[in-house]
Amino acid sequence: MLTCRGLVARLTDLSCGDLTLSEERESKRHLARCESCASYWRTYRTTVALERQAYREPDAGWGEMPAELARRILAAARSPGSSLPRHLVHLLSGIAAGPLLAFYLR
């Protein structure tokens, strides 16, 4: 039986269509049963779509996020009682988070 942690670990493969048919079915069954994971999955897909959109618009003027700003945001997000959404903290740990964070903070 697929756990929530197991589902989250395979979200990238699920979104790219890189799961076996059996893994995909198991993932979709879990998403149908677990509202928390279904909500996370919707957020994940939205995030991926926004990131793709951001890279299709190279002249959006967002530029590079200063490393110090990213460091401070991550530090604040990891502090107890942080109100930064958990999915945004996850994004900040990702590769192309700079432009996406700029989008969220606009």
Secondary structure in CASP SS format (residue, H / E / C, confidence):
PFRMAT SS
TARGET T0000
AUTHOR 0000-0000-0000
METHOD secondary structure of the structure
MODEL  1
M C 1.00
L C 1.00
T C 1.00
C H 1.00
R H 1.00
G H 1.00
L H 1.00
V H 1.00
A H 1.00
R C 1.00
L H 1.00
T H 1.00
D H 1.00
L H 1.00
S H 1.00
C H 1.00
G C 1.00
D C 1.00
L C 1.00
T C 1.00
L H 1.00
S H 1.00
E H 1.00
E H 1.00
R H 1.00
E H 1.00
S H 1.00
K H 1.00
R H 1.00
H H 1.00
L H 1.00
A H 1.00
R H 1.00
C C 1.00
E H 1.00
S H 1.00
C H 1.00
A H 1.00
S H 1.00
Y H 1.00
W H 1.00
R H 1.00
T H 1.00
Y H 1.00
R H 1.00
T H 1.00
T H 1.00
V H 1.00
A H 1.00
L H 1.00
E H 1.00
R H 1.00
Q H 1.00
A H 1.00
Y H 1.00
R H 1.00
E C 1.00
P C 1.00
D C 1.00
A C 1.00
G C 1.00
W C 1.00
G C 1.00
E C 1.00
M C 1.00
P C 1.00
A H 1.00
E H 1.00
L H 1.00
A H 1.00
R H 1.00
R H 1.00
I H 1.00
L H 1.00
A H 1.00
A H 1.00
A H 1.00
R H 1.00
S C 1.00
P C 1.00
G C 1.00
S C 1.00
S C 1.00
L C 1.00
P C 1.00
R H 1.00
H H 1.00
L H 1.00
V H 1.00
H H 1.00
L H 1.00
L H 1.00
S C 1.00
G C 1.00
I C 1.00
A C 1.00
A H 1.00
G H 1.00
P H 1.00
L H 1.00
L H 1.00
A H 1.00
F H 1.00
Y H 1.00
L H 1.00
R C 1.00
END
